[in-house]
């Protein structure tokens, strides 16, 4: 449980600020290249870590297709279609969590997005959301060349926010990412299940209510 003196809220993107990947889009992509959803998902994940860091989209999707035994296209139309579909699948926003970030910031805290992400998805997010309205810092793995749970990426975000680890709460759905953050001393919250939004709201409100320094900044509740 988060106690007093919480200064920073750091939020993962996928499955926290966004809903889980859209199954109907994944199904469309799989059928479009002539494979099952399970086959497509396995190949998609097999090469994703490299894509999260610095692998170009064209190389990533060529590797996915090669793993599936599907001939890579001579032109870019299939690659572009897959890339756009991938962005579609990850941009169903969980608006309640975005509003929690805004409320925490309005109450005097600092906020950040910390994502293992790829350029094309993040370009879509930036085109659809004014990130500066919600976050003091945005760190994406493909832009810094390192991904969670590598300790370097947590050090980058803490430096950017200028907060000590024990004064920051990191929210993610993946246990390995939370464990990586906890090893550096960050407080962690696993975002999981139907009640996650309300549980996080309760934790954040408690931190505001029990921290006199924060209450002096603002009396606004976390909504």
Residue frames relative to the residue before (quaternion, step in Angstrom):
aa qw qx qy qz dx dy dz
X 1.0000 0.0000 0.0000 0.0000 0.00 0.00 0.00
X 0.4202 -0.7043 0.5154 0.2485 3.56 -0.99 0.84
X 0.2206 -0.7766 0.5771 0.1230 3.53 -0.86 0.94
X 0.7820 -0.3074 0.2345 0.4889 3.53 -1.14 -0.66
X 0.7634 0.4107 -0.2879 0.4070 3.51 -1.43 0.05
X 0.3645 0.6975 -0.5238 0.3260 3.60 1.06 0.67
X 0.1234 -0.8337 0.5378 0.0237 3.56 -0.66 1.14
X 0.8141 0.2149 -0.0735 0.5345 3.59 1.06 -0.69
X 0.1536 -0.7472 0.6418 0.0792 3.52 -1.17 0.79
X 0.0633 -0.8014 0.5943 -0.0230 3.57 -0.63 1.20
X 0.0976 -0.8386 0.5357 -0.0136 3.56 -0.52 1.23
X 0.4286 -0.6420 0.5798 0.2609 3.51 -1.11 0.83
X 0.4563 -0.6717 0.4982 0.3040 3.58 -1.21 0.40
X 0.7849 0.3694 -0.2108 0.4505 3.59 0.31 -1.25
X 0.8478 0.0766 -0.1363 0.5068 3.56 -0.78 1.19
X 0.6524 0.3834 -0.3389 0.5590 3.57 1.29 0.35
X 0.7690 0.2474 -0.1364 0.5734 3.59 0.58 -1.14
X 0.7278 0.2623 -0.2111 0.5975 3.56 1.28 -0.28
X 0.5411 -0.5533 0.5072 0.3792 3.51 -1.33 0.26
X 0.6737 -0.4634 0.3547 0.4533 3.62 -1.20 0.21
X 0.6812 -0.4903 0.3493 0.4167 3.54 -1.21 0.52
X 0.4914 -0.6923 0.4492 0.2783 3.56 -0.86 1.00
X 0.4103 -0.7423 0.4805 0.2232 3.55 -0.54 1.22
X 0.6557 0.5312 -0.3292 0.4237 3.58 0.94 -0.82
X 0.6395 0.5039 -0.3323 0.4761 3.59 1.11 -0.61
X 0.6278 0.5231 -0.3319 0.4712 3.59 0.99 -0.83
X 0.6369 0.5253 -0.3255 0.4610 3.58 0.98 -0.82
X 0.6523 0.5165 -0.3123 0.4585 3.58 0.97 -0.85
X 0.6621 0.5001 -0.3077 0.4657 3.59 0.95 -0.85
X 0.6500 0.5210 -0.3173 0.4531 3.57 0.95 -0.88
X 0.6891 0.4701 -0.2838 0.4728 3.55 0.83 -0.96
X 0.6197 0.5741 -0.3377 0.4151 3.57 1.10 -0.67
X 0.7433 0.3276 -0.2131 0.5430 3.58 1.16 -0.55
X 0.5778 -0.6737 0.3328 0.3186 3.56 1.28 0.37
X 0.6146 0.5140 -0.3737 0.4673 3.59 1.07 0.68
X 0.6047 -0.5454 0.4243 0.3962 3.55 -1.30 0.17
X 0.6498 -0.5062 0.3910 0.4107 3.55 -1.27 0.33
X 0.6503 0.5187 -0.3242 0.4505 3.60 0.93 -0.83
X 0.6526 0.5036 -0.3142 0.4709 3.58 0.95 -0.84
X 0.6607 0.5124 -0.3055 0.4556 3.55 0.91 -0.92
X 0.6719 0.5117 -0.2996 0.4438 3.57 0.87 -0.96
X 0.6394 0.5294 -0.3306 0.4490 3.59 0.97 -0.82
X 0.6889 0.4597 -0.2818 0.4845 3.59 0.90 -0.88
X 0.5993 0.5744 -0.3365 0.4446 3.57 1.08 -0.79
X 0.7273 0.4276 -0.2362 0.4820 3.58 0.87 -0.97
X 0.5698 0.6353 -0.3767 0.3603 3.58 1.07 -0.70
X 0.7974 0.2855 -0.1246 0.5169 3.58 0.97 -0.86
X 0.4263 0.7600 -0.4279 0.2401 3.57 1.28 -0.03
X 0.6140 0.5760 -0.3667 0.3960 3.60 0.96 -0.78
X 0.6634 0.4928 -0.3056 0.4729 3.59 0.97 -0.84
X 0.6266 0.5308 -0.3226 0.4707 3.58 1.07 -0.74
X 0.6227 0.5557 -0.3337 0.4384 3.58 1.05 -0.74
X 0.7265 0.4286 -0.2511 0.4748 3.58 1.08 -0.61
X 0.8065 -0.2741 0.1859 0.4897 3.62 0.45 -1.04
X 0.4312 0.7066 -0.4707 0.3052 3.62 1.19 0.18
X 0.4455 -0.6905 0.4896 0.2917 3.65 -0.77 0.93
X 0.6271 -0.5675 0.3834 0.3710 3.56 -1.13 0.68
X 0.6493 0.5318 -0.3341 0.4290 3.59 0.92 -0.84
X 0.6657 0.4811 -0.3006 0.4848 3.58 1.02 -0.79
X 0.6237 0.5502 -0.3370 0.4413 3.57 0.98 -0.86
X 0.7305 0.4307 -0.2598 0.4619 3.57 0.69 -1.04
X 0.5912 0.5456 -0.3708 0.4640 3.60 1.11 -0.53
X 0.6526 0.4996 -0.3103 0.4778 3.58 1.03 -0.78
X 0.6175 0.5332 -0.3438 0.4650 3.58 1.01 -0.77
X 0.6871 0.4788 -0.2862 0.4655 3.58 0.83 -0.97
X 0.6269 0.5275 -0.3387 0.4626 3.60 1.01 -0.77
X 0.6520 0.5182 -0.3137 0.4560 3.59 0.97 -0.84
X 0.6896 0.4632 -0.2616 0.4913 3.56 1.17 -0.63
X 0.4577 -0.6871 0.4461 0.3456 3.56 1.26 -0.19
X 0.4859 0.6346 -0.4376 0.4119 3.54 1.24 0.54
X 0.4846 -0.6777 0.4656 0.2987 3.57 -0.80 0.97
X 0.4304 -0.6867 0.5201 0.2697 3.57 -0.89 0.94
X 0.4970 -0.6847 0.4409 0.2997 3.61 -0.88 0.87
X 0.5341 -0.6225 0.4651 0.3331 3.55 -1.15 0.62
X 0.7478 0.3317 -0.1910 0.5424 3.58 1.05 -0.76
X 0.6122 -0.5778 0.4144 0.3459 3.54 -1.34 -0.18
X 0.4385 0.7340 -0.4555 0.2480 3.62 1.19 -0.14
X 0.6738 0.4786 -0.3045 0.4735 3.61 0.91 -0.83
X 0.6353 0.5220 -0.3247 0.4674 3.58 0.98 -0.85
X 0.6596 0.4999 -0.3097 0.4680 3.58 0.92 -0.86
X 0.6409 0.5270 -0.3185 0.4583 3.58 0.99 -0.84
X 0.6623 0.4929 -0.3006 0.4776 3.59 0.96 -0.86
X 0.6577 0.5211 -0.3080 0.4484 3.57 0.94 -0.89
X 0.6748 0.4802 -0.2930 0.4777 3.57 0.93 -0.87
X 0.6383 0.5196 -0.3242 0.4663 3.57 1.05 -0.74
X 0.6108 0.5501 -0.3395 0.4572 3.56 1.06 -0.75
X 0.6589 0.4921 -0.3044 0.4807 3.58 0.94 -0.87
X 0.6114 0.5459 -0.3449 0.4573 3.59 1.02 -0.77
X 0.6911 0.5212 -0.2866 0.4106 3.56 0.92 -0.94
X 0.7604 0.3803 -0.1907 0.4906 3.60 1.17 -0.55
X 0.6694 0.5126 -0.3098 0.4394 3.62 1.16 0.21
X 0.3630 0.6309 -0.5723 0.3777 3.52 0.86 1.09
X 0.2145 -0.8523 0.4668 0.0978 3.55 0.01 1.33
X 0.3270 -0.7011 0.5995 0.2050 3.53 -1.16 0.75
X 0.2521 -0.8454 0.4499 0.1387 3.55 0.28 1.33
X 0.5968 0.5884 -0.3719 0.3990 3.60 1.04 -0.68
X 0.6750 0.4866 -0.3026 0.4648 3.59 1.01 -0.76
X 0.5947 0.5418 -0.3592 0.4730 3.58 1.07 -0.65
X 0.6759 0.4877 -0.2974 0.4657 3.57 0.97 -0.82
X 0.5844 0.5495 -0.3718 0.4672 3.59 1.13 -0.55
X 0.6354 0.5231 -0.3257 0.4654 3.58 1.00 -0.82
X 0.6651 0.5011 -0.3056 0.4617 3.56 0.90 -0.91
X 0.6666 0.5084 -0.3020 0.4538 3.59 0.94 -0.88
X 0.6398 0.5186 -0.3262 0.4640 3.58 0.98 -0.83
X 0.6480 0.5110 -0.3049 0.4754 3.55 1.03 -0.81
X 0.6496 0.5165 -0.3123 0.4623 3.58 0.96 -0.86
X 0.6719 0.4957 -0.2863 0.4700 3.58 1.16 -0.63
X 0.6911 -0.5137 0.2650 0.4340 3.58 1.26 0.14
X 0.5744 0.5961 -0.3844 0.4086 3.59 1.26 0.00
X 0.3889 -0.6596 0.5690 0.2999 3.54 -1.36 -0.03
X 0.1898 -0.8080 0.5556 0.0494 3.55 -1.08 0.76
X 0.0346 -0.7932 0.6079 0.0111 3.54 -1.25 0.52
X 0.2806 -0.6686 0.6512 0.2241 3.48 -1.40 0.39
X 0.0236 -0.7821 0.6224 -0.0176 3.57 -0.91 0.98
X 0.0927 0.8501 -0.4988 0.1409 3.55 -0.18 1.30
X 0.3143 -0.6269 0.6670 0.2517 3.48 -1.30 0.57
X 0.2056 0.8177 -0.4973 0.2046 3.54 0.00 1.30
X 0.3881 -0.7017 0.5532 0.2256 3.52 -1.36 0.25
X 0.6665 -0.5627 0.3010 0.3854 3.60 -1.06 0.70
X 0.6940 0.5056 -0.2980 0.4172 3.56 0.86 -0.93
X 0.6443 0.4894 -0.3255 0.4894 3.60 1.02 -0.71
X 0.6835 0.4868 -0.3005 0.4534 3.58 0.88 -0.90
X 0.5949 0.5462 -0.3696 0.4595 3.59 1.10 -0.58
X 0.6380 0.5133 -0.3226 0.4747 3.58 1.03 -0.77
X 0.6473 0.5176 -0.3230 0.4569 3.58 0.91 -0.91
X 0.6871 0.4890 -0.2884 0.4535 3.58 0.86 -0.95
X 0.6524 0.5079 -0.3232 0.4604 3.59 1.10 -0.59
X 0.7428 0.4141 -0.2107 0.4821 3.57 1.17 -0.57
X 0.7759 0.2518 -0.1301 0.5636 3.59 1.22 -0.43
X 0.3618 -0.6899 0.5800 0.2380 3.56 -1.07 0.77
X 0.2442 -0.8319 0.4769 0.1447 3.56 0.15 1.28
X 0.6265 0.5590 -0.3453 0.4193 3.59 1.04 -0.69
X 0.5629 0.5920 -0.3830 0.4313 3.58 1.23 -0.32
X 0.7737 0.3602 -0.1578 0.4967 3.55 1.13 -0.71
X 0.8265 0.2396 -0.0556 0.5063 3.58 0.99 -0.84
X 0.4069 -0.6860 0.5543 0.2378 3.52 -1.16 0.76
X 0.7920 0.0545 -0.0251 0.6076 3.58 1.20 -0.48
X 0.0959 -0.7586 0.6420 0.0562 3.54 -1.18 0.69
X 0.0079 -0.7896 0.6121 -0.0417 3.55 -0.65 1.16
X 0.0327 -0.7926 0.6079 -0.0355 3.55 -0.74 1.15
X 0.5866 -0.6393 0.3692 0.3329 3.56 -0.83 1.02
X 0.6850 0.5024 -0.3018 0.4328 3.59 0.87 -0.91
X 0.6820 0.4843 -0.2816 0.4701 3.59 1.23 -0.39
X 0.7500 0.3361 -0.2057 0.5313 3.59 1.23 -0.35
X 0.4772 -0.7275 0.3988 0.2899 3.59 1.28 0.00
X 0.7154 0.3179 -0.2449 0.5720 3.56 1.20 0.47
X 0.1961 -0.8104 0.5485 0.0629 3.57 -1.03 0.81
X 0.5985 -0.5188 0.4648 0.3958 3.53 -1.31 0.37
X 0.6266 -0.1549 -0.7601 -0.0745 1.63 -2.06 1.43
X 0.2319 0.7698 -0.5582 0.2052 3.62 1.06 0.58
X 0.4979 -0.6913 0.4250 0.3058 3.63 -0.72 0.98
X 0.5591 0.6344 -0.3934 0.3608 3.59 1.10 -0.58
X 0.6754 0.5069 -0.3211 0.4287 3.59 0.91 -0.82
X 0.6263 0.5061 -0.3416 0.4848 3.60 1.12 -0.57
X 0.6259 0.5290 -0.3333 0.4662 3.57 1.06 -0.73
X 0.6209 0.5440 -0.3380 0.4519 3.59 1.04 -0.76
X 0.7094 0.4574 -0.2852 0.4541 3.59 0.79 -0.97
X 0.6310 0.5218 -0.3423 0.4609 3.60 1.01 -0.71
X 0.6421 0.5134 -0.3172 0.4729 3.56 1.03 -0.79
X 0.6562 0.5181 -0.3115 0.4516 3.56 0.96 -0.87
X 0.7237 0.4202 -0.2371 0.4934 3.58 1.02 -0.81
X 0.2903 -0.7842 0.4901 0.2461 3.57 1.29 -0.41
X 0.5076 0.6010 -0.4552 0.4171 3.54 0.83 1.06
X 0.4939 -0.6251 0.5130 0.3196 3.53 -1.25 0.48
X 0.6537 -0.5608 0.3279 0.3882 3.61 -1.06 0.70
X 0.7136 0.4741 -0.2813 0.4324 3.60 0.82 -0.93
X 0.6593 0.4785 -0.3142 0.4874 3.59 1.27 -0.08
X 0.6517 0.4810 -0.3065 0.5000 3.58 1.32 0.21
X 0.2145 -0.7424 0.6215 0.1286 3.55 -1.14 0.76
X 0.1457 -0.7872 0.5971 0.0509 3.57 -0.75 1.11
X 0.1379 -0.8002 0.5833 0.0225 3.56 -0.79 1.11
X 0.1641 0.7693 -0.5939 0.1689 3.57 -0.72 1.12
X 0.4497 -0.6826 0.5007 0.2847 3.56 -1.24 0.38
X 0.6908 0.4842 -0.2723 0.4628 3.60 1.20 -0.41
X 0.4915 -0.6965 0.4454 0.2737 3.53 -0.77 1.11
X 0.6598 0.5243 -0.3307 0.4247 3.61 0.88 -0.86
X 0.6464 0.5057 -0.3239 0.4706 3.59 1.09 -0.63
X 0.6394 0.5140 -0.3141 0.4779 3.56 1.06 -0.75
X 0.6465 0.5139 -0.3219 0.4630 3.57 0.98 -0.81
X 0.6323 0.5343 -0.3298 0.4539 3.58 1.02 -0.77
X 0.6668 0.4886 -0.2944 0.4796 3.56 1.00 -0.83
X 0.6565 0.5295 -0.3135 0.4363 3.57 0.93 -0.90
X 0.6135 0.5604 -0.3542 0.4292 3.59 1.05 -0.67
X 0.6869 0.4435 -0.2781 0.5041 3.58 1.19 -0.48
X 0.6281 -0.5800 0.3228 0.4060 3.57 1.28 0.01
X 0.4599 0.6635 -0.4718 0.3545 3.60 1.22 0.15
X 0.4435 -0.6121 0.5700 0.3221 3.53 -1.25 0.46
X 0.1419 -0.8193 0.5535 0.0468 3.58 -0.97 0.75
X 0.1004 -0.7557 0.6455 0.0452 3.51 -1.29 0.61
X 0.2613 -0.7628 0.5683 0.1641 3.58 -0.73 1.02
X 0.2503 -0.7648 0.5827 0.1139 3.54 -0.70 1.18
X 0.2852 0.7610 -0.5124 0.2775 3.54 -0.19 1.31
X 0.8172 0.2750 -0.2005 0.4652 3.56 -0.99 0.85
X 0.7172 -0.4915 0.3111 0.3838 3.51 -1.35 0.35
X 0.7256 0.4504 -0.2513 0.4556 3.58 1.07 -0.64
X 0.3761 0.7824 -0.4525 0.2042 3.59 1.27 -0.01
X 0.6489 0.5250 -0.3377 0.4349 3.60 0.90 -0.84
X 0.6932 0.4673 -0.2850 0.4689 3.59 0.83 -0.93
X 0.6272 0.5304 -0.3390 0.4586 3.58 1.04 -0.72
X 0.6608 0.4922 -0.3059 0.4771 3.57 0.96 -0.86
X 0.6231 0.5388 -0.3386 0.4548 3.59 0.97 -0.80
X 0.6555 0.5160 -0.3062 0.4587 3.58 0.96 -0.87
X 0.6473 0.5192 -0.3124 0.4624 3.58 0.96 -0.88
X 0.6870 0.4813 -0.2876 0.4623 3.58 0.88 -0.92
X 0.6468 0.5093 -0.3284 0.4631 3.59 0.96 -0.79
X 0.6285 0.5340 -0.3348 0.4558 3.58 1.02 -0.77
X 0.6505 0.5170 -0.3257 0.4511 3.58 1.00 -0.77
X 0.6405 0.5052 -0.3201 0.4817 3.57 1.09 -0.67
X 0.6889 0.5108 -0.2820 0.4301 3.56 0.88 -0.99
X 0.7607 0.3958 -0.2055 0.4717 3.59 1.03 -0.75
X 0.6596 0.4857 -0.3115 0.4816 3.59 1.25 -0.02
X 0.3379 -0.7756 0.4914 0.2070 3.62 -0.23 1.19
X 0.6415 0.5336 -0.3463 0.4288 3.61 0.96 -0.76
X 0.6570 0.4933 -0.3119 0.4772 3.58 1.04 -0.73
X 0.6504 0.5302 -0.3230 0.4376 3.57 0.96 -0.84
X 0.6105 0.5419 -0.3649 0.4476 3.57 1.11 -0.53
X 0.6315 0.5351 -0.3364 0.4492 3.57 1.13 -0.61
X 0.8059 -0.1178 0.1317 0.5650 3.57 0.85 -0.95
X 0.3031 -0.7357 0.5763 0.1863 3.54 -1.16 0.64
X 0.4158 0.7309 -0.4625 0.2811 3.60 1.25 0.08
X 0.4041 -0.7076 0.5166 0.2629 3.61 -0.92 0.83
X 0.5032 -0.5986 0.5194 0.3446 3.54 -1.30 0.38
X 0.1104 -0.8269 0.5510 0.0216 3.57 -0.62 1.13
